[in-house]
Amino acid sequence: MKRYIVKRLLEMIPTTFGVLVLTFVLFHVVGGSPAEVVLGKNA
């Protein structure tokens, strides 16, 4: 069981990195900043 948990935690690292890279690329392609998306243009 301990081995399974360690394996899953190690698999989580590239998955998290991939999601972060994908989000970063999408925001650069679309333009704007995450703060503007969340708070609106007048914030």
Contacts in CASP RR format, 6 or more apart in sequence:
PFRMAT RR
TARGET T0000
AUTHOR 0000-0000-0000
METHOD contacts of the structure
MODEL  1
MKRYIVKRLLEMIPTTFGVLVLTFVLFHVVGGSPAEVVLGKNA
27 33 0 8 1.000
27 34 0 8 1.000
35 43 0 8 1.000
36 43 0 8 1.000
END
